[in-house]
Amino acid sequence: MNIFKKRYLVLALFLSQMSFAQEGIAVYSDYLSDNYYLIHPSMAGAANCGKIRLTARQQWFGQDDAPALQTLSFNTSVGEQSGIGIIAFNDKNGYHSQMGGKITYAHHIRFSRGANDLNQLSFGMSAGLVQSTLDESKFGNDFDPIVAGMKQKDSYFNIDLGASYHYLDFYTHFTVKNAVSNKRDIYTDIESDNLRKYLWSVGYVFGNSDNGLSWEPSVMLQYVDKTKEKTFDINLKVYKDMDFGKLWGGLSYRRSFDGAQFVADNSVSDQKLQYITPIVGVNYKNFMFAYTYSHLTGDVKFDNSGFHQITLGINLFCKREPYDCHCPAVN
């Protein structure tokens, strides 16, 4: 393989992932760790308990300046129809880093016939402030008029808008991330002010109350407005009720509709970004622990190691009995 072509594809895949990481919180597979609020603001306060979730993600162990992300979130219901939430995050990717926070309000409209009957439409909005940093201090001593040779920082404000609908074992979510056009001034005039991304999730939980087993297939689609990039996740989770709580695990497959070309054996091949992510978790009373491992597939990749993530959680302020349905995201 031509080494230049190989490096070009690696750079393309790396920059594609970096583009997600530099537009607020990156959309990985952590939402599958009972953490839908992290990507869908309409899920704030939708569950019967308040939820604290702490995540830590590390990519490419052994590589200097490898991407790393930490998030801390809390959401809970307020009154009968409102929910609030807050998210703080720290994201580092080579010379680029960002940190910020979001606050969320959600409104829930219940069409249920009784207290245990789930039929709910939700709307949510998150307002966030993000500070981006570009560390140019290690770029070298060669003169470049656009390189300041120092840490450049800029902050910007944006909002996320979303809606969710739950009906018994069925759910769907739609969210517009970075809905307001905004631009950071540290990445030159070439950077677009359009950071919008559209997310759509849909799933159904099939359960058997006799053996305590349930299965949850789901799909999530992402669409980046400016670049027209499209990716999809296909997920399957399995739950087993235990005396102490619940054991669960699953598998997620992510693929991009878009790809990059490279030359191998005098022929041109095409490769699309693909991840396979197994996940395991346990709920013990009001505590939750989950581990996910994402493996990048394809002929050309930056490193053979994967992306590791741990999620810790606790449920607080439980205000009612669970709904009479197989609906782990809200029960």
Buried (B, 14 or more C-beta within 10 A) or exposed (E): BEEEBBEBBBEBBBEBBBBBBBBBBBBBBBBBBBBBBBBBBBBBBBBBBBBBBBBBBBBBEEEEBBBBBBBBBBBBBEEEBBBBBBBEBBBBBBBBBBBBBBBBBBBBEBEBEEEEBBBBBBBBBBBBEBBBBBBBEEBEEEEEEEBEEEEBBBEBEBBBBBBBBBBBBBBBBBBBBBBBEBEBEBBEEEBEEBBBBBBBBBBBBEBEEEEEBBBBBBEBBBBBBBEEBBBBBEBBBEBEBEEEBBBBBBBBBBBBBBBBEBBBEEEEBEBBBBBBBBBBBBBEEEEBBBBBBBBBEBEBBBEEBBBBBBBBBBBEEEEEEBBEBBBBBBB
